[in-house]
């Protein structure tokens, strides 16, 4: 099960934070700070998995953004690496060559996409096409 | 109305915030915006609510407190329009979590929305519920969600499935309600619904055993078929990732199969085919393929044994290990650690690759590889593996050295084939990583060194050489200082050279140099200094020629700032000055600690025994202080009997255990296979000090650490064949035993009350046997006592094969005559008598003590009785 998903840039600013477990505000800030410190210093040659408290964090860097997913110890790391990539592909398709600024100004849409992709800490849909279609339907309602 | 259609206000705020150059500026902008929003909230204007909330969410993401916006979310959710609801739910999920009581207020809105006619609204509600619902809400709304699992729209179905996952996690009792619905989801064609359905089933199986049974019986074949279809399916562009159709679905299905097959042989049988197919046909050049293979391997490992599948799995892991991608290697190492428990052989094949991984630049791979290597070590590969690890120790990072050295010490201790090798390896580790080595490790090293009497010379010379080069390794200095103190005479006289050594000239002064250096060096800690001082005391006795210089050094320490050093310096100085006559006996060689007892006690398996359980505190001088010496040579220790004695029918072994502690390494008697000798002959051999035959027995039972491998070090065996260091035993007798019996007998040795007639005593009495001793002294030899032992049978049956055995401490010599017979008839009808003669070399100072063992056959069964005689009249 996914515990939280974080999108952070190199300076440590959080561009997206979605928690699937309850945490106090202060705890959330602490977590974001710690995860950032963990992943920003790692060399590219190292594994994409780090131990974090009693769970693990699977992260990947795309340009200036770190996508970090915190999961239970027993989960399949390689699979989550794939799901991070799928998410990035969806964003890329939706925003047409996404960049960090897109994510900043359209944060509410990013959350929507995420909510179509993952629910209750588990994968909801694996087809890029399906998610994009759904998003356009939702946009029409606005 | 789209809250952002006017475009500018939210974007304007974001732009304004981003344009701030400093944190203070940003705080000012945010404060102004928050004030505006609060004012608007108070006005309760419905039109801009969504825009305000969106702004609030952004501010929240920056990290500022936004509690005042929570009620706005609720109002938005209650609005009729879809866009408002959307923002409202979004805000709800972002600003609130399940622990807040405000959440309860939403329950009613949620219920209405779950039943809404607009399926998008239903979707919104399910989404919010699935992400943050609390247990009470889950209970309230479970029936709605259950109903929605069967909804016509697949989007709703999949959301409902995942929402149910959360519900059963929060409230496991509700699991039964969802079982049927979940089973029906497994037959779906739509991938999204299928994957969520599989997830729900997985969750139910984890939580509820009945659900697991149900799925096992009804759905296993269905799941297998689905997996097969998906594996064999043609290219589907929508779901394809790197050549695999929907790897996520593969993985979910494999997981479900894992939980179904675990613990159930039939189900496991059914799935072997498909698992084999997935394992062999999946391409592994991309991450997606590897992810599927990884899950497949995990499933194979978890289900019931099918050895061919397991071999396949381990081969896959082996392939992973040589993959250049770090992620794959990490994953493989993890799995191999689990695989080792049931197939060690297969994993051994990959030992070399794992060893390579220990040297990897990535810290997490190094750590995993090291743990795996530790699990892989066995007697055959230990020498080579240790060599590689120690080589790596020299070049590894500081933070890794601690881990690595701890593991090396562990391996060396557990599997070392011979003492020479053990000492060599430990020496190397100490040189490289001494400061990381823990106390009990170097304590154990000293125990082993002291037991390897023929290696003393070699050890002390090697340590001397090492400490000259590596003097900053604290532990090395400690061990070296202790050994030089103990075996200094061997060092300067080049005693006990073994084949591979180069001769080295060390003068007494050189040796003292090393120790003085240890004391005076600024970064030695107090333990090292204290040990060095003790070593000096020992050397002052062993090297009389430079006694003056040693005395000077000790005197200088009288002014040390450490209290311990001061005290010791003063005490030792007084010994050196005024008590020269007892100095040599004080600092005699340390009596050898019985390794087996030490290991056992160290492992903590020993119940609280009479003697002190402390490990030999090596900084204490020999025999001078409180009997920490006692555990070392507790000859008559009642407890060690049980631990040491191997269950053999020959009673002779038992006695040897009692007494043979000091005879070199005859201590551990595990699996001693000796031809049972006549009881009395053996006793004679054991107890007469300085004859070769005790050594004879000890050869067959040389047990270095825990493995019995004599061949590798024949010199060790031969050494004990020759007289087991008579001067050693003779001199230790005076000091080793000095405290020993004081500790044992409740009262110190009484003054000899020399009466000519000694009363007979009842040496032993039990319900079936009574032994009486009568004494007489032969003329002219006050140290010898003749004892006549009378055995009386108190039971109603006859004893046959009666054997009496006795053991005495070293300062006594015992001689047993043959018994009058070995059949003891029933009481009153006769008795057996046996004569013994005891010679007391400490006549006048110590009383006689004796341990007895009586063996006989009663009604065909062997019986053994033991006892101790401590009530000898004094003066014997």
Interface residues (C-beta under 8 A of the other chain):
Chain A: X14 X15 X16 X17 X19 X20 X22 X23 X25 X29 X43 X45 X46 X47 X48 X49 X50 X51 X76 X77 X78 X79 X81 X82 X83 X86 X104 X105 X107 X108 X111 X112 X115 X119 X120 X121 X122 X123 X124 X125 X126 X127 X128 X129 X130 X134 X137 X138 X141 X142
Chain B: X2 X11 X14 X18 X54 X57 X58 X61 X63 X65 X82 X83 X86 X87 X90 X93 X94 X97 X98 X99 X120 X126 X127 X130 X131 X132 X155 X158 X159 X162 X163 X165 X166 X191 X192 X195 X196 X199 X238 X239 X241 X246 X247 X248 X249 X251 X252 X287 X288 X290 X291 X294 X295 X298 X326 X327 X328 X329 X330 X331 X361 X362 X363 X364 X365
